[in-house]
Structures are given as structure tokens and as C-alpha cells.
Amino acid sequence: MTVLAQDRNTQRRDGILVALLVITNDIIYGGSLVAVNAAGYALPGGDTAGLIFQGVADGRADNTGGADGAKSVIVRRRGEFRFASASNLTQANVGDAVFLEDDQTVALAGDVDQDIYCGVITEVVGANDCWVDITPALQQTDVATHIADVAGAHAATAISLADAGELTAQATVEAAIAELLATRPVLIADPGDAGAIPVTRSGNVAITTGAAGETRTLAIPGAAGIELAISHDVDDGGDCVITVAEAVNETGNNTITLDDAGETIVLTAVQVAGALVWRVTGNDGATLSTVGG
């Protein structure tokens, strides 16, 4: 196609009333909530996976015995409509998003399974009776993005990530945030005697030991770049022996012993020979040894 060189008689319609082809062997009643399935055929609205809300039927369409598309239904795609609510409503629910329960009933998030967004409550008439503005639901480009996100298609999972600097392999904002938070240092709880020290994010594990000797275990790190500081915080007389899944240095040491308060060792997750391992990057008083093969 080429760009225009003269006026174009472009066809126009308001999009308030639209005709949709009806699914085989079904009836859509006037005044009902209408959806389309994955194949694009209209059917009564409901809490069914894969449906996309389309509006309110302006009249009945009976396609009993007919093939897909044998009948059409006129659907109104703008305005406020009064529907039953499967959720118990109060005045505080004005402005809340609602989702399809069936073809004449809406519900709040948490009271349906599929979260098929169909509008916003504008007036609560009774505990199970409300006015719904369907327009917000139909101004979306993709209703499916609202599944599990009552705030709309702005969840971090729905926002793609342009990474010109190639700083991450993640494709969405949420995944990139999760990657960043894993390296943000936090205070990691001491798992206690014989417990496993978490290896999923950076931070400080402050070890407390009693009068008797204690043990901890440390698995291979969950991601490259994690920095783990292990400190002997409270020493009531017993040592803490930490057994690591792999060697923490080139010498092959796989055991860390903390025997006095204040001793600290810092480990960083790196990749060696294609595998994630810990490497000692700082050591103030901890004893390193090799146990086993």
C-alpha cells in the first residue's frame, strides 16, 4: 500500500452497538453479559477460562441447532448496567473492579476463579445488587492481561523490558526486579542447629550458638552474584561447623568453623566450569578445613 495523495472515504462506525457471531447451539438472552471464546464466537458470559468480555446483549440471539456463526447477536459496548452480585457488597465497593460470574451476575476478585474483567461498580443498590460501568473493561486492548491483576494491564508481569545495555536476560519488569532483589543484602535468619542457611539472596546470617557445638549446612548458591556474610553473633561456648555442598576456595576447603563471637566470613556466588559455587572473598577469624573426599 502507498500513502494517500487525496482524501479517502473511510467508513466509520461508533462501536457502541456491534454484531458478534454466536457460538454453535447456544442462546444469548437480551440484557445478558456476553463474552467471546478463543475462536471469536459470542456466548453467554461466565467464569470460564479463555473467555473475553464483550458487552451486554441488546436482544436475544437463538442459535439452537445452528453452526458457529449461523446467528449474530447485537452487543452494547458502552454504558452502565444493573446486575446481581455474587459478592456481598457495601458502599466501600464503589469503584471496585468486577468480574464475570455468569451471564447476569458479577463478582469481586477473590469470589471468581478466572478474573474475567467486565467493569467497575458505580453504585451499590444492595448487598447483592449494583450498577456496573462496562466501558473501562472494553477500552482495554487485551482483557486477558487483567487475569490475576485487578488493577489492570499494568502489572509488572505484563510490561516488557527493553534492555539496550544487555544487563539482564529477563523479558519482563517483574522478572528483572526479582533478579535485582536477589542481590539486595538483607538480614537472613539463622536457621538454628542443623539448619540449612538460605542461598537465594544476598545478606548476613548472624549465627547464635549455645554451650554445645552446633552445625549448619550451606548448599550451592541460587544465582551468580549473591554475596553471603556469615558472622558468629552470639557465642555461649559452642562452635558452629558449617558444611558447604562444594569447595569454597581453590584449596578445596568445604567446611567453615566459627568458634568465637565476631568471626566473619564473606562468600560470593560465582560460576566456575559452568557451575555455580561459593568463593571466599573475605575472612576474619573463621577456620577453613576439608572434610570427606
WOWO-V405940 format. One record per residue. RES is the residue in one letter. SS is DSSP state (alpha for helix, beta for strand, coil for the rest). NEAR is the number of other C-alpha atoms within 8 Angstrom. D_FIRST is the distance of its C-alpha to the first C-alpha in Angstrom with 1 decimal. Layout:
RES:SS:NEAR:D_FIRST
RES:SS:NEAR:D_FIRST
This chain:
M:coil:2:0.0
T:coil:3:3.8
V:coil:4:7.0
L:coil:6:9.3
A:coil:4:12.0
Q:coil:4:14.1
D:coil:5:15.4
R:coil:5:13.6
N:coil:4:16.1
T:coil:4:15.3
Q:coil:4:17.8
R:coil:4:20.3
R:coil:4:23.2
D:coil:5:25.9
G:coil:6:26.0
I:coil:7:29.8
L:beta:9:30.3
V:beta:9:28.1
A:beta:8:28.8
L:beta:10:29.1
L:beta:13:30.0
V:beta:16:33.5
I:coil:12:34.9
T:coil:12:37.2
N:coil:10:40.8
D:coil:11:40.8
I:beta:11:41.6
I:beta:13:40.0
Y:coil:11:42.5
G:coil:10:41.8
G:coil:9:42.1
S:coil:12:41.4
L:beta:15:39.3
V:beta:16:36.2
A:beta:14:34.3
V:beta:13:31.8
N:coil:11:32.5
A:coil:7:30.5
A:coil:5:29.1
G:coil:7:27.9
Y:coil:13:30.7
A:beta:13:32.8
L:beta:13:36.5
P:beta:13:39.4
G:coil:15:39.2
G:coil:10:41.5
D:coil:13:42.4
T:coil:6:40.7
A:coil:5:38.7
G:coil:7:35.0
L:coil:13:34.7
I:beta:10:32.4
F:beta:16:33.7
Q:beta:11:31.7
G:beta:14:34.1
V:beta:12:37.0
A:beta:16:37.3
D:coil:10:37.7
G:coil:10:39.6
R:coil:10:40.8
A:beta:12:38.7
D:beta:9:40.9
N:coil:14:39.3
T:coil:8:42.6
G:coil:7:42.5
G:coil:10:38.8
A:coil:9:36.1
D:coil:11:33.3
G:coil:11:31.2
A:coil:10:33.7
K:coil:11:34.3
S:beta:10:32.4
V:beta:15:33.8
I:beta:11:33.0
V:beta:15:33.0
R:beta:11:33.6
R:coil:14:31.8
R:coil:10:33.6
G:coil:7:37.3
E:beta:10:40.7
F:beta:8:42.5
R:beta:8:46.0
F:beta:11:46.5
A:beta:10:49.3
S:beta:13:49.5
A:coil:11:50.8
S:coil:10:51.7
N:coil:7:54.7
L:coil:12:53.4
T:coil:9:55.0
Q:alpha:7:54.0
A:alpha:5:52.9
N:alpha:9:50.0
V:coil:11:48.2
G:coil:7:44.9
D:coil:8:44.8
A:beta:13:41.9
V:beta:13:42.6
F:beta:14:41.4
L:beta:18:41.4
E:beta:13:44.9
D:beta:11:44.4
D:coil:11:42.8
Q:coil:11:45.2
T:beta:11:46.3
V:beta:15:44.9
A:beta:13:46.6
L:coil:12:46.7
A:coil:10:45.6
G:coil:5:48.4
D:coil:8:49.2
V:coil:12:46.3
D:coil:6:45.1
Q:coil:9:41.3
D:coil:13:40.6
I:coil:14:37.8
Y:beta:14:37.3
C:beta:15:37.4
G:beta:13:38.4
V:beta:14:41.0
I:beta:15:44.6
T:beta:11:45.2
E:beta:9:48.7
V:beta:14:51.4
V:beta:8:53.4
G:beta:8:55.6
A:coil:10:55.9
N:coil:11:53.5
D:beta:12:51.7
C:beta:14:48.9
W:beta:13:46.0
V:beta:13:42.6
D:beta:13:39.5
I:coil:15:36.6
T:alpha:11:33.9
P:alpha:10:34.0
A:alpha:12:33.5
L:alpha:14:30.4
Q:coil:6:28.8
Q:coil:7:28.5
T:coil:5:25.4
D:coil:7:27.5
V:alpha:14:31.0
A:alpha:8:32.0
T:alpha:9:32.3
H:alpha:14:35.2
I:coil:11:37.3
A:coil:6:40.5
D:coil:9:39.4
V:coil:10:40.5
A:coil:8:39.3
G:coil:8:35.6
A:coil:10:32.8
H:coil:7:34.3
A:coil:9:36.8
A:alpha:8:37.0
T:alpha:9:36.1
A:alpha:9:32.7
I:coil:10:31.8
S:beta:8:30.3
L:coil:8:31.9
A:coil:5:30.2
D:coil:7:33.0
A:coil:5:32.1
G:coil:4:35.7
E:coil:6:36.0
L:coil:6:39.1
T:coil:6:38.7
A:coil:5:37.3
Q:coil:8:36.8
A:coil:9:33.4
T:beta:12:34.4
V:alpha:12:36.4
E:alpha:9:39.2
A:alpha:10:39.7
A:alpha:11:39.8
I:alpha:8:42.4
A:alpha:8:44.4
E:alpha:8:44.4
L:alpha:8:45.6
L:alpha:8:48.2
A:alpha:11:49.8
T:coil:11:50.9
R:coil:9:52.1
P:coil:10:55.9
V:beta:7:57.8
L:beta:8:61.3
I:beta:9:61.4
A:coil:6:64.2
D:coil:9:67.0
P:coil:9:66.9
G:coil:8:70.8
D:coil:8:73.1
A:coil:9:71.5
G:beta:9:68.1
A:beta:9:64.8
I:beta:11:63.2
P:coil:8:59.5
V:coil:10:57.1
T:coil:9:53.8
R:coil:15:53.7
S:coil:13:55.5
G:beta:12:58.7
N:beta:12:62.5
V:beta:13:64.7
A:beta:12:68.2
I:beta:12:70.7
T:beta:11:73.9
T:beta:15:76.7
G:coil:10:80.0
A:coil:8:83.4
A:coil:8:82.5
G:coil:11:80.0
E:beta:12:76.4
T:beta:11:73.3
R:beta:15:69.6
T:beta:12:66.8
L:beta:12:63.6
A:coil:11:60.7
I:coil:11:58.0
P:coil:12:55.6
G:coil:9:52.5
A:coil:9:50.1
A:coil:10:50.4
G:coil:8:51.4
I:coil:14:53.6
E:beta:13:56.8
L:beta:12:59.9
A:beta:11:63.2
I:beta:11:66.2
S:beta:13:69.2
H:beta:15:72.7
D:beta:9:72.9
V:beta:8:76.2
D:beta:14:78.9
D:coil:8:81.8
G:coil:9:83.2
G:coil:12:81.0
D:coil:13:78.6
C:beta:13:75.0
V:beta:12:73.9
I:beta:11:70.1
T:beta:11:69.0
V:beta:13:65.6
A:coil:9:63.5
E:coil:9:63.0
A:coil:13:64.7
V:coil:13:64.0
N:coil:9:64.8
E:coil:6:65.3
T:coil:5:69.0
G:coil:8:67.9
N:coil:12:69.4
N:coil:14:68.2
T:beta:12:70.7
I:beta:12:71.0
T:beta:11:74.3
L:beta:14:74.7
D:coil:11:78.4
D:coil:8:78.7
A:coil:10:77.0
G:coil:7:74.6
E:coil:12:73.5
T:beta:13:69.8
I:beta:14:67.4
V:beta:12:63.7
L:beta:13:61.3
T:beta:13:57.7
A:beta:14:55.2
V:beta:10:53.9
Q:beta:9:52.5
V:beta:7:54.9
A:coil:4:54.2
G:coil:5:51.2
A:beta:6:53.2
L:beta:13:53.7
V:beta:13:57.3
W:beta:14:59.4
R:beta:11:60.8
V:beta:11:63.6
T:beta:8:62.5
G:beta:7:65.6
N:beta:9:69.0
D:beta:7:71.9
G:coil:8:74.8
A:coil:12:73.2
T:beta:7:74.8
L:beta:9:72.6
S:beta:8:73.9
T:coil:8:72.9
V:coil:7:73.8
G:coil:3:73.4
G:coil:2:71.9
